[in-house]
Amino acid sequence: MQNQCSDIPEEIVTDKEDPNLLSLQWKRQYMRGISATPSQAGVYYEALKGSSASLARGSRNFRPGSMRKVRRRAVFKNGDCNVMQKNLMRRHLRFMQDLYTTLVDSQWRWTLLVFALSFILSWLFFALLWWLIIYTHGDLEEMHLPDNQAESGWTPCVSAIHGFTSCFLFSIETQHTIGYGVRTTSEECPEAIFMMCFQSIFGVMTSAFMGGIVFAKMTRAKQRAQTLLFSKYAVICQRDGGLSLMFRVGDMRKSHIIGAAVRAQLIRTRTTKEGEVMSQHFTELEIGADECGSDLFFIWPMIIEHKIDENSPFYNMSATDILQDKFELVVILEGTVESTGQSTQARSSYLNTEILWGHRFDPVVLYNKDLQAYEIDYARFNETTQVDTPLCSAREMNEIYKIQEGFRTPETTFTARQLSVNHSEN
């Protein structure tokens, strides 16, 4: 793959008589992303504007017959992790030991099913116990039924009990302290008094447990993360004389995220010195917004920037390398929800094909004089503008800048000559 910034003519490097011509040629040929080869003039990098075939036709920098590497996502665009687990020993037992977290993490249909069964089964279970107590006391005999108790003078354990259905209704009343005033426990049976106390305590605990699960599911951080936005694409362009990788984050709600912080990690394959291939190697990227670092005063959408310098893993990667490489950039936004005080985390990711080289985000925050307030246009949240950007890597661009500025040391001259020799050999 030919690299535009590696095509350094030897006569430009060794020209000492006309430095103005040198600067003019560099600016015209390289800093505007134009190749020294006339057939490649005006070629820019645009990702995901069409299929692989259309991309190959639209960029002469794309070698015919070559295949782009597309990494399988570890994190989906909505923040879900693309991870499956298998061959776990005693998986169900371990999950049952942490039943609360299991129910909170489960889908709503399973939570509601467990919610309903926990009450219905407990009603039936205690109804059976009440029936056994009443049956052993003899309250279900013909002469001891409610209609004949006045004649026989029988005192039942629970009044107004005709059968199992009556026991089931009494179980519901006892567990939820409904108390319609028809069925009541008498002093005749100590076991009935104990059962009434036990079921009342059990009902309170069950209601608190299931209510806590439903409340936790409705207020968990994942729901708040749905209103935190990440731009569809990341971009690479020049900022303050160097290349920068940028993406945009935004919050749809008026309640702010307190202590918002952004992190970015690069997932790519790495080979160690011993030959070990690490296919899921994480690299932490240094990012920040404006001059505030990674801690944000998150009142409107902000552009998060990663400067591609000597410490960046993108330092030696050109536009062609970005398109052809195989990596995933995972971005994470964390903070505390102002209205609830709970921590939240939103995630997204960008594949190499979702990074637009030579693009810049359009402004979305404008001051409305009529409303006397800042107005955010989320319709332009993902909009970018194509700008002139060198197609070479940040390392090669820095070397070009040194030559432009007149630092004609033997080291820089040798580097430029070596780049020219390497290009001619290719």
Secondary structure, 3 states (H helix, E strand, C coil): CCCHHHCCCHHHHCCCCCHHHHHHHHHHHHHCCCCCCHHHCCCCCCCCCCCHHHHHHHCCCCCCCCCCCCCCCCECCCCCECCCCCCCCCHHHHHHHCHHHHHHHCCHHHHHHHHHHHHHHHHHHHHHHHHHHHHHHCCCCHHHCHHHHHHHCCCCCECCCCCHHHHHHHHHHHHCCCCCCCCCECCCCHHHHHHHHHHHHHHHHHHHHHHHHHHHHHHCHHHHHHHEEECCCEEEEEECCEEEEEEEEEECCCCCEEEEEEEEEEEEEEECCCCCEEEEEEEEECCECCCCCCEECCCCCEEEEEECCCCCCCCCCCHHHHHHCCEEEEEEEEEEECCCCCEEEEEEEEEHHHEEECEEECCCEEEECCCCEEEECHHHCCCEEECCCCCCCHHHHHHHHHHHCCCCCHHHHHHHHHHHHHHHHC
